[in-house]
Amino acid sequence: LDRAETLREKGSLSPWLEAFCLAVGALIKADQGFAEEAVASLERCVQIYERLEDWPAVARTLIQASNVVAETRPAEGLLLAKRALPLVPSSDPELAKLARLLQVECLICLDELPEAASLFGSCLQSHETGRMRIRRDFVSARLLHAFGYRKEAERMFRDVVSADLELALYKDAFLDLLYVFGMHVREGELQKARAICERALTQPELADFSHDQMRTVW
C-alpha cells in the first residue's frame, strides 16, 4: 500500500487501481479503529468511481463506508446505505441485502424499532447461505434484544458464533463475542460477560486461532 501511494502521488496508477488501493487501505484503517480516516479514503473512492460512472463500485464503496460508521454514527450510516441501494445492480441481490441489513442495524441504534422491524421483514424474502445468513441472524438477534426478548436473542447470538466457527470465520466469531460481551456489560450482567470471556478463551477453535495479546484482552 505504501508503494501504491507513492505511485498514486506520481500519477502512475489507473483510476480503478487507485480506488482499489484506497478501499483496501480503508479496511485496514477501520480495523485499527481509525474510522474517520477510513471514511475519508472511501469518500475519495466514491468520487473516483463517480467520475468513471462505475455505479456498482459506488454502491459497494458506500456500503463499506456505512459498515464503518453504523455503530458510532448510525444516522450517517443509514444515509450511506440508503444512497447505495438504488445503485446496486439487480444481478447482485446479496449486496442489496447487505445494504438493507445495515439500514436495520442503524435504525436499531437510533431506537427506530418499528421501522427496523418492517425493513428486516423484507430481508427474509429470500434464502441465504454462508456468511450472509450469519449476518442476517446476527441482525435478527440484535432486533430481538432491542424489543426485549433477551433469552431468545442470547440463544441466537450463541448460534451465530457457532455458525462463524463452522465456516472458520474466526475473526467474525471474536467480533460477535465482543459485541455480546459489551451488551452484557452495559446491562450490568457481569457474570454473563465473564462467561463470554471464558468461551473466547476455552473454545478449542478460538484457542487455536488466538494469540497472546488476544488472550490477555479476554
C-alpha positions in Angstrom: 0.0 0.0 0.0 2.9 2.4 0.7 4.3 1.6 -2.7 0.9 2.2 -4.3 0.6 5.5 -2.5 4.0 6.5 -4.0 2.8 5.6 -7.5 -0.5 7.5 -6.9 1.4 10.6 -6.0 3.4 10.3 -9.2 0.2 9.8 -11.2 1.2 6.3 -12.2 -1.9 4.4 -11.1 -5.0 3.9 -13.2 -8.1 5.3 -11.6 -9.6 1.9 -10.8 -6.3 0.7 -9.2 -6.1 3.9 -7.2 -9.7 3.4 -5.9 -9.0 -0.2 -5.1 -5.9 0.6 -3.1 -7.8 3.3 -1.2 -10.5 0.8 -0.4 -8.1 -1.8 0.9 -6.3 0.9 3.0 -9.6 2.0 4.4 -10.4 -1.6 5.5 -7.1 -1.7 7.5 -7.7 1.8 9.0 -11.2 0.7 10.1 -9.9 -2.4 11.7 -7.3 -0.3 13.5 -10.0 2.0 14.9 -9.3 5.0 12.6 -12.9 5.3 11.4 -12.5 9.0 10.3 -9.5 8.2 8.1 -11.2 5.1 6.7 -14.4 7.1 5.7 -12.3 9.9 4.2 -10.5 7.3 2.0 -13.8 5.7 1.0 -15.2 9.2 0.1 -12.3 9.6 -2.3 -13.1 6.2 -3.8 -16.7 7.2 -4.4 -15.5 10.4 -6.2 -13.2 8.3 -8.5 -15.9 5.8 -9.3 -18.5 8.5 -9.9 -16.1 10.1 -12.5 -15.8 6.7 -14.1 -19.6 6.2 -13.9 -18.9 2.8 -12.3 -22.1 2.8 -10.3 -21.9 -0.8 -8.9 -18.5 0.2 -7.5 -20.0 3.4 -6.0 -22.7 1.2 -4.3 -20.1 -1.2 -2.8 -18.0 1.6 -1.5 -20.9 3.4 0.1 -21.9 0.2 1.8 -18.4 -0.3 3.0 -18.5 3.3 4.5 -21.9 2.6 6.1 -20.5 -0.5 7.7 -17.6 1.5 9.2 -19.8 4.1 10.9 -23.0 2.1 11.6 -22.3 1.8 15.3 -20.7 5.1 16.1 -22.6 7.4 13.7 -25.8 5.5 12.8 -27.6 8.4 11.2 -24.8 8.8 8.8 -24.5 5.1 8.2 -28.3 4.9 7.4 -28.0 7.7 4.8 -25.0 6.0 3.2 -26.8 2.6 3.0 -29.9 4.3 1.6 -27.8 6.1 -1.0 -26.2 2.9 -2.1 -29.3 0.7 -2.5 -30.6 2.2 -5.8 -27.1 1.8 -7.3 -26.8 -1.9 -6.6 -27.3 -4.0 -9.8 -30.1 -6.5 -10.0 -27.5 -9.2 -10.6 -26.1 -8.7 -7.1 -29.0 -9.5 -4.6 -26.7 -10.2 -1.7 -25.2 -6.7 -1.9 -28.7 -5.3 -1.8 -29.5 -7.5 1.2 -26.4 -6.2 3.0 -27.4 -2.6 2.4 -30.8 -3.3 3.9 -29.3 -5.1 6.9 -27.0 -2.2 7.5 -30.1 0.1 7.5 -31.8 -2.2 10.0 -28.7 -2.0 12.3 -28.5 1.7 12.1 -32.3 2.0 12.8 -31.8 -0.2 15.9 -29.0 2.1 17.1 -31.3 5.1 16.5 -34.1 3.3 18.5 -36.4 3.4 15.4 -37.6 -0.1 16.2 -40.9 -0.3 14.2 -39.1 0.8 11.1 -36.2 -1.5 11.7 -38.6 -4.5 12.1 -40.5 -3.6 9.0 -37.4 -3.3 6.9 -36.0 -6.5 8.4 -39.1 -8.3 7.2 -38.1 -7.6 3.6 -34.8 -9.3 4.3 -36.5 -12.6 4.9 -38.0 -13.0 1.5 -35.0 -14.8 0.0 -32.9 -17.7 1.2 -29.3 -17.1 2.1 -26.3 -19.3 2.8 -23.0 -18.9 4.4 -21.8 -15.5 5.7 -24.9 -13.6 4.6 -27.2 -15.9 6.6 -25.0 -15.4 9.6 -25.1 -11.7 9.2 -28.9 -11.8 8.9 -29.2 -13.9 12.1 -26.9 -11.5 13.9 -29.1 -8.6 13.0 -32.2 -10.7 13.9 -30.6 -11.3 17.4 -30.0 -7.5 17.8 -33.6 -6.8 16.9 -35.0 -9.4 19.3 -32.8 -7.9 22.1 -33.9 -4.4 21.3 -37.6 -5.5 21.6 -36.8 -7.0 25.0 -36.6 -10.7 24.0 -33.3 -11.2 25.8 -33.3 -15.0 26.2 -34.2 -15.6 22.6 -31.6 -13.0 21.5 -28.8 -14.6 23.6 -29.6 -18.0 22.2 -29.4 -16.7 18.6 -26.1 -14.9 19.4 -24.7 -18.2 20.6 -25.9 -19.9 17.4 -24.3 -17.1 15.3 -20.9 -17.6 16.9 -21.2 -21.4 16.4 -22.0 -20.8 12.7 -19.0 -18.5 12.4 -16.8 -21.3 13.8 -18.3 -23.9 11.4 -17.2 -21.8 8.5 -13.8 -21.0 10.1 -14.7 -17.3 10.3 -12.6 -16.8 13.4 -12.4 -13.0 13.2 -16.1 -12.8 12.8 -16.6 -15.1 15.8 -14.3 -12.9 18.0 -16.1 -9.7 17.0 -19.5 -11.2 17.6 -18.4 -12.4 21.0 -17.0 -8.9 21.8 -20.4 -7.4 20.8 -22.3 -9.7 23.2 -19.7 -9.1 25.9 -20.3 -5.3 25.6 -24.0 -5.8 25.6 -23.9 -7.7 28.9 -21.5 -5.1 30.5 -23.8 -2.2 29.5 -26.7 -4.1 31.2 -24.7 -4.9 34.3 -24.9 -8.7 33.6 -21.3 -9.2 34.6 -21.5 -13.0 35.1 -22.8 -13.3 31.6 -20.0 -11.1 30.4 -17.4 -13.2 32.2 -18.9 -16.3 30.6 -18.3 -14.8 27.1 -14.6 -14.2 28.1 -14.4 -17.8 29.2 -15.8 -19.1 26.0 -13.4 -17.0 23.9 -10.5 -18.4 26.0 -11.6 -22.1 26.1 -13.4 -22.8 22.8 -10.9 -25.1 21.1 -11.2 -23.5 17.6 -10.8 -20.0 19.1 -7.9 -21.0 21.3 -6.0 -22.4 18.3 -6.6 -19.2 16.3 -5.9 -16.8 19.1 -2.6 -15.2 20.1 -1.1 -14.0 23.4 -2.4 -10.4 23.1 -6.0 -11.5 22.4 -5.9 -14.0 25.3 -4.7 -11.2 27.6 -7.6 -9.0 26.5 -10.1 -11.7 27.2 
